[in-house]
Amino acid sequence: MSKKNQHPLRDAGTDRTAADEVPVTPQTQAPAYKLAFNDFDFLCRDELRPVRLQLELLKPQMMLDEYGVDSTIVLFGGARIPAPENKDTARTKTLADLSRFYDEAREFARLMTLKSKQSDGRENVIVTGGGPGVMEAGNRGAIDADGVSIGLNIVLPFEQAPNEYVTPELCFNFHYFAIRKMHFLMRAKAICVFPGGFGTLDETFEALTLIQTGRMERVPFLLFGRAFWEGIINWDALSEAGTISAEDLDLFRFVETADEAMELIENWGDATARSDVPGR
């Protein structure tokens, strides 16, 4: 512990060690005797959910602060999109065709990490969901640039073990989706969304809603793959129905390549409104 954090009260870690050294008796072995913060059965009770939510918010926050991460670039996208060299293993032809976005995500992350290193790696750090597919590509691109990246994993029954490219010191794990989403957006300076499924759509629309309602400042919001996105969502129908405003369609832009994304982020303040883009 550094001097500036020293205080006159006994350290909790010291008491935890001391508690392990007491004599073995019926009293010391009873659940009631355990220190509350060292009692996992107690911490996992329904009544302690507010405490667990707070812990999941604080742990990554404190560790990212200590690491010096000031801002992030968010990559959302499907776990099932394979690397091009593995596209023959894709479960559908569409997924195989979408494998090109693995390379675009990887290249975008590489270029953005090179830019991040100009600020000693404190700004524009790549953050992904930490899993396979597009997430792996993002973390892999950061490695290509000899940089670091963040992985925000979550406990799922499938598809969600950390990929090998996440910086180990920045590889987090979550139980609560809500807290994980907060950490995606708390430092976000841009959001890049690649083709994906329910999880990607959930993350996309939640972020767009926060920006639309003014709960989050507007940042570059890029959807990779116009054909994919317009094929699954009729954006104009939402506007024509009046369920969103016409100007809400200008909250995001379509891009196809990493280079295009880098240029658009760099010039976001001067970006042409989506409604004025030829070929819309």
Backbone as CSV, one residue per row, in Angstrom:
resi,resn,N_x,N_y,N_z,CA_x,CA_y,CA_z,C_x,C_y,C_z
1,MET,0.845,-1.200,0.000,0.000,0.000,0.000,0.880,1.250,0.000
2,SER,0.580,2.209,-0.893,1.362,3.429,-0.950,1.078,4.300,0.269
3,LYS,2.011,5.194,0.586,1.865,6.036,1.766,0.610,6.892,1.707
4,LYS,0.275,7.357,0.501,-0.879,8.249,0.411,-2.185,7.525,0.709
5,ASN,-2.178,6.172,0.616,-3.384,5.407,0.905,-3.376,4.783,2.291
6,GLN,-2.320,5.033,3.064,-2.249,4.464,4.395,-3.228,5.171,5.326
7,HIS,-3.786,4.404,6.243,-4.682,4.971,7.233,-4.471,4.220,8.545
8,PRO,-4.939,4.768,9.646,-4.640,4.163,10.953,-5.433,2.897,11.253
9,LEU,-6.470,2.616,10.474,-7.293,1.435,10.743,-6.626,0.185,10.190
10,ARG,-6.842,-0.918,10.852,-6.256,-2.188,10.437,-6.790,-2.598,9.067
11,ASP,-5.903,-3.106,8.236,-6.249,-3.489,6.873,-7.129,-4.734,6.870
12,ALA,-8.158,-4.730,6.014,-9.086,-5.858,5.948,-8.388,-7.134,5.507
13,GLY,-7.399,-7.005,4.619,-6.660,-8.183,4.182,-5.908,-8.841,5.311
14,THR,-5.413,-8.029,6.252,-4.728,-8.574,7.422,-5.686,-9.400,8.272
15,ASP,-6.889,-8.876,8.464,-7.886,-9.612,9.247,-8.327,-10.884,8.530
16,ARG,-8.379,-10.845,7.224,-8.748,-12.052,6.486,-7.718,-13.151,6.726
17,THR,-6.440,-12.782,6.693,-5.383,-13.761,6.957,-5.447,-14.253,8.400
18,ALA,-5.684,-13.333,9.308,-5.756,-13.702,10.717,-6.912,-14.659,10.982
19,ALA,-8.022,-14.457,10.278,-9.190,-15.317,10.470,-8.913,-16.750,10.051
20,ASP,-7.966,-16.942,9.137,-7.622,-18.290,8.688,-6.713,-19.020,9.673
21,GLU,-6.214,-18.294,10.662,-5.243,-18.880,11.586,-5.819,-19.181,12.968
22,VAL,-7.126,-19.026,13.129,-7.743,-19.278,14.429,-7.872,-20.782,14.657
23,PRO,-8.011,-21.205,15.894,-8.178,-22.632,16.175,-9.428,-23.191,15.506
24,VAL,-9.379,-24.466,15.144,-10.528,-25.128,14.531,-11.455,-25.594,15.644
25,THR,-12.596,-24.935,15.754,-13.612,-25.269,16.747,-14.975,-25.205,16.069
26,PRO,-15.993,-25.747,16.699,-17.332,-25.619,16.115,-17.729,-24.166,15.871
27,GLN,-17.257,-23.294,16.745,-17.610,-21.877,16.586,-16.912,-21.254,15.365
28,THR,-15.601,-21.496,15.232,-14.864,-20.871,14.126,-15.214,-21.483,12.781
29,GLN,-15.799,-22.704,12.787,-16.173,-23.347,11.533,-17.614,-23.049,11.126
30,ALA,-18.344,-22.366,11.966,-19.737,-22.039,11.654,-19.805,-20.927,10.604
31,PRO,-20.780,-20.998,9.694,-20.921,-19.943,8.668,-21.036,-18.543,9.262
32,ALA,-21.672,-18.429,10.408,-21.870,-17.107,11.015,-20.554,-16.437,11.370
33,TYR,-19.491,-17.228,11.612,-18.214,-16.673,12.057,-17.406,-16.077,10.902
34,LYS,-17.715,-16.447,9.696,-16.934,-15.959,8.550,-17.048,-14.446,8.443
35,LEU,-15.942,-13.809,8.068,-16.007,-12.383,7.744,-16.972,-12.190,6.578
36,ALA,-17.815,-11.186,6.668,-18.855,-11.001,5.652,-18.273,-10.894,4.244
37,PHE,-17.141,-10.157,4.097,-16.579,-9.966,2.754,-15.809,-11.187,2.272
38,ASN,-15.648,-12.187,3.143,-14.952,-13.416,2.765,-15.904,-14.615,2.750
39,ASP,-17.203,-14.337,2.787,-18.229,-15.369,2.838,-18.983,-15.372,1.511
40,PHE,-18.587,-16.260,0.597,-19.162,-16.249,-0.743,-20.623,-16.670,-0.744
41,ASP,-20.998,-17.582,0.129,-22.414,-17.956,0.204,-23.263,-16.754,0.609
42,PHE,-22.732,-15.963,1.530,-23.450,-14.761,1.953,-23.521,-13.738,0.822
43,LEU,-22.391,-13.501,0.153,-22.341,-12.497,-0.909,-23.245,-12.850,-2.089
44,CYS,-23.527,-14.138,-2.262,-24.352,-14.569,-3.400,-25.835,-14.632,-3.068
45,ARG,-26.221,-14.226,-1.881,-27.651,-14.191,-1.533,-28.368,-13.105,-2.342
46,ASP,-29.668,-13.318,-2.578,-30.446,-12.353,-3.345,-30.389,-10.960,-2.732
47,GLU,-30.387,-10.907,-1.387,-30.396,-9.600,-0.719,-29.119,-8.809,-0.952
48,LEU,-28.050,-9.483,-1.381,-26.764,-8.815,-1.603,-26.564,-8.398,-3.054
49,ARG,-27.602,-8.534,-3.872,-27.462,-8.151,-5.277,-26.989,-6.708,-5.445
50,PRO,-27.506,-5.738,-4.685,-26.989,-4.361,-4.841,-25.491,-4.259,-4.602
51,VAL,-24.973,-5.038,-3.654,-23.541,-5.015,-3.378,-22.769,-5.621,-4.549
52,ARG,-23.281,-6.723,-5.108,-22.597,-7.349,-6.247,-22.607,-6.426,-7.464
53,LEU,-23.698,-5.729,-7.676,-23.747,-4.756,-8.769,-22.683,-3.679,-8.583
54,GLN,-22.552,-3.204,-7.357,-21.556,-2.174,-7.081,-20.148,-2.699,-7.290
55,LEU,-19.892,-3.921,-6.874,-18.563,-4.511,-7.046,-18.214,-4.652,-8.523
56,GLU,-19.191,-5.085,-9.330,-18.919,-5.239,-10.764,-18.697,-3.897,-11.445
57,LEU,-19.300,-2.856,-10.904,-19.041,-1.527,-11.449,-17.662,-1.026,-11.030
58,LEU,-17.307,-1.242,-9.762,-16.089,-0.660,-9.215,-14.812,-1.371,-9.653
59,LYS,-14.821,-2.696,-9.709,-13.567,-3.402,-9.985,-12.968,-2.996,-11.332
60,PRO,-13.708,-3.111,-12.461,-13.106,-2.673,-13.726,-12.799,-1.180,-13.739
61,GLN,-13.674,-0.378,-13.124,-13.447,1.062,-13.103,-12.113,1.394,-12.442
62,MET,-11.876,0.816,-11.292,-10.652,1.096,-10.553,-9.420,0.557,-11.270
63,MET,-9.535,-0.630,-11.852,-8.380,-1.219,-12.522,-8.047,-0.494,-13.825
64,LEU,-9.070,-0.038,-14.548,-8.816,0.749,-15.758,-8.203,2.101,-15.402
65,ASP,-8.675,2.701,-14.311,-8.079,3.961,-13.852,-6.610,3.754,-13.480
66,GLU,-6.340,2.675,-12.762,-4.967,2.407,-12.342,-4.062,2.104,-13.533
67,TYR,-4.628,1.498,-14.570,-3.849,1.193,-15.771,-3.610,2.448,-16.621
68,GLY,-4.465,3.463,-16.412,-4.301,4.721,-17.136,-5.128,4.851,-18.388
69,VAL,-6.190,4.054,-18.522,-7.047,4.139,-19.706,-7.995,5.326,-19.552
70,ASP,-7.881,6.291,-20.436,-8.726,7.483,-20.377,-9.948,7.395,-21.287
71,SER,-9.795,6.776,-22.454,-10.906,6.674,-23.389,-10.778,5.400,-24.208
72,THR,-11.906,4.962,-24.772,-11.929,3.704,-25.510,-12.636,3.851,-26.852
73,ILE,-12.362,2.910,-27.735,-13.084,2.746,-28.992,-13.770,1.392,-28.917
74,VAL,-15.089,1.398,-29.000,-15.882,0.192,-28.775,-16.083,-0.571,-30.082
75,LEU,-15.854,-1.883,-30.025,-16.161,-2.763,-31.145,-17.220,-3.767,-30.704
76,PHE,-18.391,-3.699,-31.329,-19.443,-4.695,-31.154,-19.497,-5.555,-32.418
77,GLY,-19.906,-6.802,-32.284,-20.056,-7.649,-33.465,-20.207,-9.103,-33.096
78,GLY,-20.583,-9.896,-34.095,-20.969,-11.273,-33.871,-19.838,-12.202,-33.456
79,ALA,-20.149,-13.083,-32.492,-19.202,-14.096,-32.050,-19.037,-15.206,-33.075
80,ARG,-20.001,-15.333,-33.998,-20.000,-16.463,-34.921,-19.358,-16.153,-36.268
81,ILE,-18.894,-14.924,-36.442,-18.234,-14.566,-37.707,-16.802,-15.087,-37.675
82,PRO,-16.451,-15.972,-38.601,-15.119,-16.600,-38.545,-14.051,-15.748,-39.197
83,ALA,-12.794,-16.036,-38.850,-11.676,-15.468,-39.600,-11.727,-16.033,-41.016
84,PRO,-11.305,-15.258,-42.026,-11.375,-15.746,-43.409,-10.725,-17.106,-43.619
85,GLU,-9.624,-17.372,-42.922,-8.964,-18.663,-43.096,-9.786,-19.820,-42.523
86,ASN,-10.812,-19.485,-41.732,-11.665,-20.530,-41.158,-13.093,-20.482,-41.682
87,LYS,-13.323,-19.728,-42.756,-14.701,-19.533,-43.189,-15.354,-20.816,-43.682
88,ASP,-14.561,-21.824,-44.048,-15.143,-23.096,-44.476,-15.846,-23.809,-43.330
89,THR,-15.564,-23.393,-42.103,-16.207,-24.014,-40.941,-17.475,-23.281,-40.528
90,ALA,-17.806,-22.176,-41.197,-18.991,-21.391,-40.835,-20.253,-22.221,-41.028
91,ARG,-21.225,-21.995,-40.169,-22.448,-22.800,-40.216,-23.369,-22.416,-41.360
92,THR,-23.200,-21.213,-41.936,-23.998,-20.803,-43.091,-23.102,-20.093,-44.098
93,LYS,-23.571,-20.032,-45.340,-22.826,-19.313,-46.377,-22.752,-17.829,-46.049
94,THR,-23.811,-17.291,-45.465,-23.804,-15.872,-45.110,-22.707,-15.563,-44.107
95,LEU,-22.560,-16.416,-43.100,-21.486,-16.201,-42.134,-20.125,-16.283,-42.806
96,ALA,-19.979,-17.212,-43.736,-18.716,-17.324,-44.467,-18.442,-16.043,-45.241
97,ASP,-19.478,-15.501,-45.875,-19.310,-14.263,-46.642,-18.988,-13.082,-45.724
98,LEU,-19.550,-13.098,-44.521,-19.303,-12.002,-43.575,-17.908,-12.062,-42.964
99,SER,-17.170,-13.121,-43.250,-15.831,-13.256,-42.667,-14.910,-12.107,-43.067
100,ARG,-15.249,-11.421,-44.154,-14.402,-10.283,-44.547,-14.411,-9.198,-43.477
101,PHE,-15.485,-9.152,-42.678,-15.538,-8.135,-41.631,-14.640,-8.492,-40.454
102,TYR,-14.248,-9.745,-40.337,-13.226,-10.104,-39.343,-11.942,-9.360,-39.682
103,ASP,-11.561,-9.402,-40.954,-10.342,-8.706,-41.364,-10.472,-7.202,-41.218
104,GLU,-11.658,-6.654,-41.526,-11.844,-5.207,-41.390,-11.787,-4.790,-39.921
105,ALA,-12.375,-5.595,-39.036,-12.309,-5.289,-37.605,-10.866,-5.360,-37.105
106,ARG,-10.153,-6.351,-37.560,-8.754,-6.507,-37.146,-7.912,-5.328,-37.633
107,GLU,-8.113,-4.934,-38.891,-7.334,-3.823,-39.436,-7.719,-2.504,-38.767
108,PHE,-9.009,-2.314,-38.528,-9.435,-1.093,-37.853,-8.800,-0.999,-36.460
109,ALA,-8.818,-2.106,-35.731,-8.228,-2.110,-34.391,-6.729,-1.844,-34.450
110,ARG,-6.078,-2.369,-35.471,-4.635,-2.128,-35.626,-4.377,-0.641,-35.853
111,LEU,-5.124,-0.048,-36.770,-4.921,1.370,-37.081,-5.246,2.253,-35.876
112,MET,-6.329,1.923,-35.172,-6.712,2.739,-34.024,-5.715,2.586,-32.886
113,THR,-5.148,1.392,-32.729,-4.160,1.184,-31.674,-2.878,1.942,-31.977
114,LEU,-2.486,1.991,-33.239,-1.332,2.810,-33.611,-1.572,4.267,-33.231
115,LYS,-2.793,4.733,-33.457,-3.144,6.099,-33.070,-3.129,6.240,-31.552
116,SER,-3.616,5.229,-30.848,-3.639,5.258,-29.386,-2.234,5.368,-28.815
117,LYS,-1.284,4.684,-29.432,0.084,4.684,-28.915,0.732,6.060,-29.020
118,GLN,0.165,6.937,-29.834,0.679,8.300,-29.912,0.389,9.069,-28.625
119,SER,-0.580,8.583,-27.844,-0.884,9.209,-26.545,-0.510,8.253,-25.416
120,ASP,0.557,7.480,-25.634,1.051,6.540,-24.630,0.028,5.467,-24.276
121,GLY,-0.880,5.177,-25.216,-1.849,4.116,-25.007,-2.933,4.428,-24.008
122,ARG,-3.114,5.685,-23.672,-4.130,6.080,-22.695,-5.454,6.432,-23.353
123,GLU,-5.396,6.864,-24.610,-6.596,7.275,-25.341,-6.923,6.255,-26.431
124,ASN,-8.225,6.165,-26.756,-8.685,5.352,-27.887,-8.225,3.892,-27.799
125,VAL,-8.332,3.319,-26.621,-7.972,1.911,-26.428,-9.133,1.035,-26.905
126,ILE,-8.829,0.026,-27.694,-9.856,-0.865,-28.217,-10.471,-1.677,-27.076
127,VAL,-11.818,-1.734,-27.064,-12.518,-2.576,-26.107,-13.525,-3.434,-26.859
128,THR,-13.517,-4.726,-26.575,-14.461,-5.665,-27.174,-15.124,-6.481,-26.072
129,GLY,-16.018,-7.360,-26.501,-16.649,-8.269,-25.557,-15.758,-9.406,-25.131
130,GLY,-14.541,-9.461,-25.680,-13.549,-10.411,-25.217,-13.672,-11.823,-25.738
131,GLY,-14.698,-12.107,-26.537,-14.927,-13.465,-27.011,-14.399,-13.707,-28.409
132,PRO,-15.000,-14.663,-29.133,-14.541,-15.006,-30.481,-15.132,-14.085,-31.549
133,GLY,-14.912,-14.434,-32.800,-15.497,-13.689,-33.910,-14.939,-12.290,-34.029
134,VAL,-15.834,-11.328,-34.228,-15.429,-9.930,-34.382,-14.675,-9.444,-33.147
135,MET,-15.081,-9.922,-31.982,-14.391,-9.518,-30.742,-12.924,-9.943,-30.789
136,GLU,-12.692,-11.185,-31.164,-11.315,-11.676,-31.298,-10.536,-10.837,-32.297
137,ALA,-11.170,-10.503,-33.409,-10.496,-9.708,-34.437,-10.048,-8.369,-33.888
138,GLY,-10.896,-7.724,-33.069,-10.528,-6.439,-32.496,-9.334,-6.528,-31.579
139,ASN,-9.354,-7.491,-30.675,-8.216,-7.659,-29.768,-6.967,-8.088,-30.530
140,ARG,-7.149,-8.872,-31.560,-6.010,-9.331,-32.367,-5.364,-8.172,-33.109
141,GLY,-6.182,-7.250,-33.610,-5.641,-6.089,-34.303,-4.790,-5.227,-33.394
142,ALA,-5.187,-5.114,-32.129,-4.380,-4.354,-31.173,-3.025,-5.018,-30.970
143,ILE,-3.007,-6.334,-30.921,-1.745,-7.073,-30.813,-0.873,-6.834,-32.038
144,ASP,-1.507,-6.773,-33.209,-0.755,-6.517,-34.443,0.025,-5.210,-34.364
145,ALA,-0.527,-4.259,-33.611,0.124,-2.953,-33.463,0.974,-2.877,-32.192
146,ASP,1.221,-4.034,-31.583,1.995,-4.082,-30.335,1.384,-3.209,-29.258
147,GLY,0.052,-3.205,-29.213,-0.644,-2.407,-28.220,-1.468,-3.263,-27.281
148,VAL,-2.251,-2.596,-26.451,-3.111,-3.285,-25.493,-4.560,-3.132,-25.906
149,SER,-5.410,-3.992,-25.368,-6.845,-3.888,-25.604,-7.586,-4.495,-24.434
150,ILE,-8.844,-4.119,-24.337,-9.687,-4.527,-23.215,-10.679,-5.593,-23.681
151,GLY,-10.957,-6.552,-22.824,-12.004,-7.536,-23.079,-12.992,-7.542,-21.931
152,LEU,-14.266,-7.330,-22.242,-15.321,-7.346,-21.224,-16.146,-8.610,-21.418
153,ASN,-15.660,-9.688,-20.862,-16.347,-10.970,-20.999,-17.562,-11.042,-20.088
154,ILE,-18.434,-12.000,-20.392,-19.577,-12.247,-19.527,-19.798,-13.748,-19.453
155,VAL,-20.273,-14.215,-18.305,-20.484,-15.649,-18.109,-21.720,-16.080,-18.895
156,LEU,-21.513,-16.949,-19.882,-22.581,-17.482,-20.717,-22.402,-18.998,-20.837
157,PRO,-23.470,-19.706,-21.193,-23.329,-21.161,-21.352,-22.551,-21.567,-22.589
158,PHE,-22.307,-20.617,-23.512,-21.577,-20.949,-24.730,-20.970,-19.688,-25.320
159,GLU,-19.956,-19.859,-26.152,-19.383,-18.797,-26.988,-18.651,-17.688,-26.233
160,GLN,-18.377,-17.827,-24.944,-17.830,-16.666,-24.269,-16.688,-16.997,-23.311
161,ALA,-15.644,-17.613,-23.812,-14.381,-17.687,-23.082,-13.489,-16.585,-23.637
162,PRO,-12.596,-16.016,-22.842,-11.741,-14.937,-23.347,-10.890,-15.424,-24.518
163,ASN,-10.806,-14.594,-25.550,-9.897,-14.936,-26.642,-8.454,-14.638,-26.218
164,GLU,-7.521,-15.244,-26.908,-6.118,-15.203,-26.481,-5.434,-13.869,-26.740
165,TYR,-6.124,-12.925,-27.363,-5.482,-11.664,-27.738,-5.794,-10.517,-26.774
166,VAL,-6.714,-10.720,-25.847,-7.013,-9.675,-24.866,-5.802,-9.484,-23.949
167,THR,-5.470,-8.245,-23.646,-4.411,-7.976,-22.675,-4.826,-8.568,-21.331
168,PRO,-4.060,-9.513,-20.776,-4.495,-10.207,-19.558,-4.877,-9.273,-18.415
169,GLU,-4.122,-8.206,-18.229,-4.411,-7.279,-17.127,-5.709,-6.499,-17.351
170,LEU,-6.234,-6.549,-18.579,-7.445,-5.809,-18.919,-8.550,-6.754,-19.373
171,CYS,-8.503,-7.980,-18.902,-9.501,-8.994,-19.249,-10.443,-9.160,-18.058
172,PHE,-11.662,-8.647,-18.204,-12.627,-8.648,-17.106,-13.746,-9.656,-17.373
173,ASN,-14.450,-10.006,-16.311,-15.548,-10.950,-16.440,-16.741,-10.420,-15.657
174,PHE,-17.924,-10.561,-16.237,-19.135,-9.995,-15.644,-20.218,-11.049,-15.480
175,HIS,-21.065,-10.809,-14.511,-22.304,-11.568,-14.353,-23.477,-10.752,-14.876
176,TYR,-23.443,-9.434,-14.656,-24.574,-8.573,-14.997,-24.362,-7.874,-16.345
177,PHE,-25.274,-8.135,-17.276,-25.195,-7.487,-18.581,-25.243,-5.969,-18.445
178,ALA,-26.077,-5.470,-17.553,-26.260,-4.016,-17.432,-24.962,-3.318,-17.055
179,ILE,-24.220,-3.888,-16.100,-22.968,-3.267,-15.677,-21.928,-3.378,-16.785
180,ARG,-21.911,-4.502,-17.473,-20.991,-4.663,-18.613,-21.256,-3.589,-19.669
181,LYS,-22.525,-3.334,-19.963,-22.858,-2.313,-20.960,-22.387,-0.932,-20.503
182,MET,-22.523,-0.649,-19.228,-22.044,0.634,-18.722,-20.553,0.791,-18.977
183,HIS,-19.794,-0.267,-18.742,-18.351,-0.180,-18.944,-17.982,-0.061,-20.421
184,PHE,-18.797,-0.603,-21.300,-18.551,-0.384,-22.721,-18.636,1.101,-23.066
185,LEU,-19.570,1.809,-22.458,-19.898,3.158,-22.916,-19.337,4.275,-22.054
186,MET,-18.890,3.985,-20.840,-18.458,5.045,-19.928,-17.274,5.846,-20.465
187,ARG,-16.379,5.194,-21.224,-15.195,5.874,-21.751,-15.224,5.984,-23.275
188,ALA,-16.328,5.621,-23.898,-16.373,5.475,-25.356,-16.223,6.803,-26.086
189,LYS,-15.297,6.840,-27.044,-15.122,7.989,-27.928,-15.595,7.679,-29.345
190,ALA,-15.899,6.413,-29.611,-16.488,6.002,-30.879,-17.037,4.601,-30.685
191,ILE,-18.086,4.286,-31.453,-18.712,2.966,-31.393,-18.773,2.401,-32.804
192,CYS,-18.174,1.242,-32.980,-18.134,0.583,-34.290,-18.843,-0.754,-34.180
193,VAL,-19.862,-0.939,-35.012,-20.693,-2.128,-34.912,-20.581,-2.935,-36.201
194,PHE,-20.204,-4.192,-36.052,-20.082,-5.099,-37.169,-21.288,-6.045,-37.176
195,PRO,-21.531,-6.742,-38.262,-22.668,-7.659,-38.289,-22.661,-8.607,-37.100
196,GLY,-23.842,-8.881,-36.589,-23.950,-9.761,-35.433,-25.382,-10.172,-35.188
197,GLY,-25.618,-10.793,-34.036,-26.930,-11.323,-33.709,-27.631,-10.536,-32.624
198,PHE,-28.394,-11.242,-31.773,-29.190,-10.578,-30.748,-28.337,-9.691,-29.838
199,GLY,-27.188,-10.201,-29.404,-26.349,-9.420,-28.500,-25.871,-8.134,-29.139
200,THR,-25.436,-8.228,-30.397,-24.974,-7.039,-31.116,-26.105,-6.047,-31.306
201,LEU,-27.287,-6.541,-31.670,-28.440,-5.657,-31.855,-28.826,-4.987,-30.538
202,ASP,-28.784,-5.738,-29.472,-29.107,-5.197,-28.158,-28.153,-4.057,-27.803
203,GLU,-26.880,-4.297,-27.965,-25.877,-3.282,-27.643,-26.021,-2.059,-28.551
204,THR,-26.309,-2.304,-29.824,-26.456,-1.210,-30.795,-27.608,-0.298,-30.427
205,PHE,-28.769,-0.883,-30.198,-29.954,-0.064,-29.951,-29.920,0.594,-28.577
206,GLU,-29.305,-0.049,-27.605,-29.190,0.612,-26.314,-28.294,1.842,-26.418
207,ALA,-27.170,1.708,-27.124,-26.271,2.853,-27.272,-26.943,3.969,-28.075
208,LEU,-27.632,3.601,-29.157,-28.333,4.616,-29.954,-29.409,5.319,-29.123
209,THR,-30.101,4.570,-28.284,-31.139,5.166,-27.442,-30.543,6.151,-26.448
210,LEU,-29.409,5.793,-25.859,-28.760,6.704,-24.912,-28.347,8.003,-25.596
211,ILE,-27.847,7.893,-26.828,-27.460,9.101,-27.567,-28.701,9.883,-27.979
212,GLN,-29.707,9.182,-28.482,-30.938,9.838,-28.935,-31.600,10.629,-27.807
213,THR,-31.573,10.080,-26.610,-32.257,10.709,-25.476,-31.373,11.674,-24.700
214,GLY,-30.144,11.864,-25.159,-29.251,12.800,-24.496,-28.625,12.280,-23.224
215,ARG,-28.761,10.982,-22.952,-28.127,10.405,-21.761,-26.650,10.107,-21.994
216,MET,-26.225,10.196,-23.247,-24.825,9.998,-23.611,-24.497,11.006,-24.708
217,GLU,-23.312,11.573,-24.653,-22.935,12.534,-25.685,-22.801,11.828,-27.029
218,ARG,-23.028,12.570,-28.082,-22.925,11.970,-29.406,-21.458,11.693,-29.737
219,VAL,-21.207,10.490,-30.208,-19.868,10.074,-30.630,-19.993,9.447,-32.008
220,PRO,-18.894,9.325,-32.747,-18.955,8.610,-34.019,-19.560,7.229,-33.825
221,PHE,-20.572,6.926,-34.633,-21.296,5.666,-34.504,-21.358,5.045,-35.896
222,LEU,-20.576,3.993,-36.088,-20.390,3.435,-37.427,-20.931,2.014,-37.502
223,LEU,-21.719,1.756,-38.540,-22.221,0.409,-38.811,-21.483,-0.140,-40.021
224,PHE,-20.699,-1.179,-39.810,-19.946,-1.795,-40.897,-20.856,-2.740,-41.678
225,GLY,-20.940,-2.513,-42.988,-21.705,-3.416,-43.844,-23.120,-2.933,-44.108
226,ARG,-23.266,-1.938,-44.981,-24.591,-1.381,-45.273,-25.583,-2.454,-45.697
227,ALA,-25.152,-3.365,-46.568,-26.072,-4.379,-47.085,-26.636,-5.233,-45.949
228,PHE,-25.783,-5.608,-45.004,-26.252,-6.406,-43.873,-27.276,-5.624,-43.065
229,TRP,-26.942,-4.403,-42.683,-27.802,-3.644,-41.787,-29.114,-3.249,-42.443
230,GLU,-29.066,-2.871,-43.709,-30.317,-2.515,-44.378,-31.135,-3.751,-44.719
231,GLY,-30.478,-4.908,-44.747,-31.206,-6.143,-45.004,-31.993,-6.642,-43.805
232,ILE,-31.560,-6.289,-42.586,-32.250,-6.785,-41.392,-33.069,-5.713,-40.681
233,ILE,-32.804,-4.439,-40.974,-33.535,-3.350,-40.319,-33.973,-2.337,-41.370
234,ASN,-35.246,-2.059,-41.404,-35.765,-1.035,-42.309,-35.737,0.299,-41.561
235,TRP,-34.592,0.946,-41.607,-34.398,2.187,-40.872,-35.374,3.271,-41.329
236,ASP,-35.541,3.384,-42.642,-36.415,4.437,-43.159,-37.861,4.218,-42.735
237,ALA,-38.277,2.948,-42.608,-39.650,2.672,-42.181,-39.898,3.193,-40.773
238,LEU,-38.891,3.125,-39.907,-39.039,3.663,-38.558,-39.295,5.165,-38.602
239,SER,-38.551,5.848,-39.472,-38.722,7.294,-39.604,-40.066,7.639,-40.232
240,GLU,-40.425,6.909,-41.288,-41.683,7.183,-41.983,-42.889,6.906,-41.091
241,ALA,-42.743,5.933,-40.203,-43.837,5.630,-39.281,-43.942,6.658,-38.161
242,GLY,-42.904,7.435,-37.987,-42.895,8.440,-36.936,-42.459,7.919,-35.586
243,THR,-42.025,6.661,-35.527,-41.578,6.102,-34.245,-40.199,6.611,-33.857
244,ILE,-39.447,7.109,-34.829,-38.240,7.881,-34.573,-38.306,9.116,-35.458
245,SER,-37.489,10.102,-35.144,-37.446,11.316,-35.960,-36.513,11.116,-37.141
246,ALA,-36.738,11.865,-38.196,-35.880,11.753,-39.373,-34.429,12.043,-39.020
247,GLU,-34.207,12.989,-38.118,-32.824,13.331,-37.749,-32.139,12.223,-36.951
248,ASP,-32.921,11.305,-36.391,-32.305,10.184,-35.677,-31.505,9.282,-36.614
249,LEU,-31.847,9.313,-37.897,-31.107,8.508,-38.861,-29.702,9.054,-39.088
250,ASP,-29.449,10.258,-38.604,-28.117,10.839,-38.742,-27.223,10.558,-37.536
251,LEU,-27.708,9.751,-36.599,-26.892,9.400,-35.442,-25.786,8.416,-35.805
252,PHE,-25.915,7.768,-36.965,-24.940,6.746,-37.366,-24.628,6.877,-38.847
253,ARG,-23.554,6.222,-39.243,-23.147,6.165,-40.645,-22.803,4.725,-40.999
254,PHE,-22.947,4.388,-42.258,-22.508,3.103,-42.772,-21.080,3.226,-43.305
255,VAL,-20.282,2.218,-43.049,-18.941,2.141,-43.630,-18.696,0.704,-44.069
256,GLU,-17.684,0.534,-44.909,-17.364,-0.807,-45.401,-15.957,-1.254,-45.024
257,THR,-15.057,-0.298,-44.827,-13.653,-0.656,-44.613,-13.077,0.058,-43.390
258,ALA,-11.969,-0.476,-42.918,-11.268,0.122,-41.786,-10.778,1.525,-42.116
259,ASP,-10.240,1.698,-43.311,-9.731,3.018,-43.701,-10.852,4.049,-43.736
260,GLU,-11.993,3.641,-44.262,-13.137,4.546,-44.314,-13.580,4.932,-42.901
261,ALA,-13.576,3.963,-41.999,-13.976,4.228,-40.616,-13.015,5.196,-39.936
262,MET,-11.722,5.002,-40.133,-10.735,5.888,-39.523,-10.921,7.320,-40.011
263,GLU,-11.145,7.473,-41.289,-11.317,8.810,-41.856,-12.582,9.472,-41.314
264,LEU,-13.661,8.691,-41.206,-14.919,9.262,-40.742,-14.846,9.661,-39.272
265,ILE,-14.178,8.856,-38.465,-14.014,9.206,-37.054,-13.189,10.479,-36.918
266,GLU,-12.144,10.581,-37.724,-11.267,11.751,-37.677,-12.016,13.022,-38.048
267,ASN,-13.004,12.891,-38.947,-13.719,14.063,-39.452,-15.196,14.037,-39.080
268,TRP,-15.511,13.430,-37.951,-16.911,13.232,-37.587,-17.680,14.554,-37.478
269,GLY,-17.048,15.560,-36.941,-17.741,16.836,-36.791,-18.155,17.450,-38.109
270,ASP,-17.449,17.094,-39.175,-17.760,17.633,-40.494,-18.466,16.616,-41.389
271,ALA,-18.873,15.484,-40.803,-19.455,14.403,-41.615,-20.756,14.843,-42.260
272,THR,-20.950,14.403,-43.486,-22.186,14.690,-44.206,-23.345,13.951,-43.557
273,ALA,-24.463,14.615,-43.438,-25.638,13.950,-42.870,-25.986,12.725,-43.686
274,ARG,-26.450,11.689,-43.021,-26.776,10.453,-43.725,-27.822,10.685,-44.795
275,SER,-28.751,11.583,-44.525,-29.811,11.852,-45.481,-29.293,12.498,-46.756
276,ASP,-28.054,13.032,-46.697,-27.472,13.677,-47.878,-26.457,12.792,-48.589
277,VAL,-26.253,11.569,-48.064,-25.254,10.685,-48.661,-25.814,10.080,-49.943
278,PRO,-25.114,10.193,-51.087,-25.582,9.601,-52.323,-25.733,8.087,-52.175
279,GLY,-26.782,7.541,-52.798,-26.981,6.108,-52.789,-27.626,5.593,-51.514
280,ARG,-28.184,6.505,-50.762,-28.824,6.095,-49.499,-29.978,5.164,-49.784
